[in-house]
Structures are given as structure tokens and as C-alpha cells.
Amino acid sequence: MDIGDQFSLEHLLFKERVCRTCGKTKDLISDFYLTRKNKRGHPSAYAYECKECTIMRVVASRLADKILDRWEYPDW
């Protein structure tokens, strides 16, 4: 039994993934955050939202929270 019959090269190499937010195809290792440290290197251990979209989402939610925190009761 040959080991090449059991595994293909695709199982050993990292692939590209499509971001669920922006829909662009990006490199799995450099453009997606690792979410599970115990499965390092496994494609399911990476997020489905790219780093850029994650940063934009977090910044937008933090700005929205700051705007709500600044609200004061009107001085009549």
C-alpha cells in the first residue's frame, strides 16, 4: 500500500478561503485569524472572516458604543 494513495497533496498544503463578509478569495494563513490553537495548521482552525473585515467590524462596533456612551439627558 502506497502512502500516496491515501493522501493527496491538497491535504498537506494550505488552501485559499473565500471571506464570508467581502467575498474575496484570500490566503488562509496570512489573511485569516487562527481561532483554535490546538488544531494548528488544520483549515477548520481558521476563521471564515478575513482579518480586514474583522478589523472593520470591531472598529465600527466600538465607535457605535462610544456614540451611545456620550449621550446625555437634555438640559431643559
N, C-alpha and C positions, 0 to 999 in steps of 0.2 A: 504494500500500500504506500503510495507516494503522498508526501505531505502537501504537495502542490494540488492534489485532487481535493483535499479537504478545505483549503483556504485559497481565496483569490487575493490578488494584490490589493484590491479595493478594501478588504478588511484590515489591512495593515497600514494603509495610508489615510490621512485625514482628508475629508472632502470639503466641499464648499456647502454653504447653507443659505437658504433664502430667508431674509428677515421678515417676520410676520407683520411688522409695522410699515416699513418702507417698501418692501417687496423686491429689494435688490439682492443679488447673489454676491456673497462675500466669503472670505476665507474663514474657516471655522476657528482656528487657533488665535489668529491675531485680531479678529473683528467681533468675537463673541465672548462674553464673560463665562468663566468656569463656575458652575453652580454647585457641583458635588465634588468634593476633593477626594473622596475615597474611590472614585471611578476615573481617575486622571487618564486622559487620553481616549476615553470612550466617547463617541459622538453624543450620546444621550446625556453626558455630564455638562454640556454647554447650553446656555440659554438660547431661546428662539428669537430673541430681540437683540439686534446688534448694539454695540457699545454706544454709537452715536445717538440712536433712537432712545436708548435707556437714559443717557445724559439729558437729552432734551425733555423727556418725560419727567424726570426728577426735578429739573430746574423749574419747569412750568408749575409743578405741584407745589414747590417751595415758594414760588412767587405768589401763587394764589393764597397760600396760608399767610404770608406776610401782609397781603392786602386785607384779609379778614381780621388780622390782629390789630391793624391800625384803626379800624372802625371805632368811632366813639359816639356816644349818645349825643344828639344835637343839643347845643346850649341854647335854651329858649329864654 
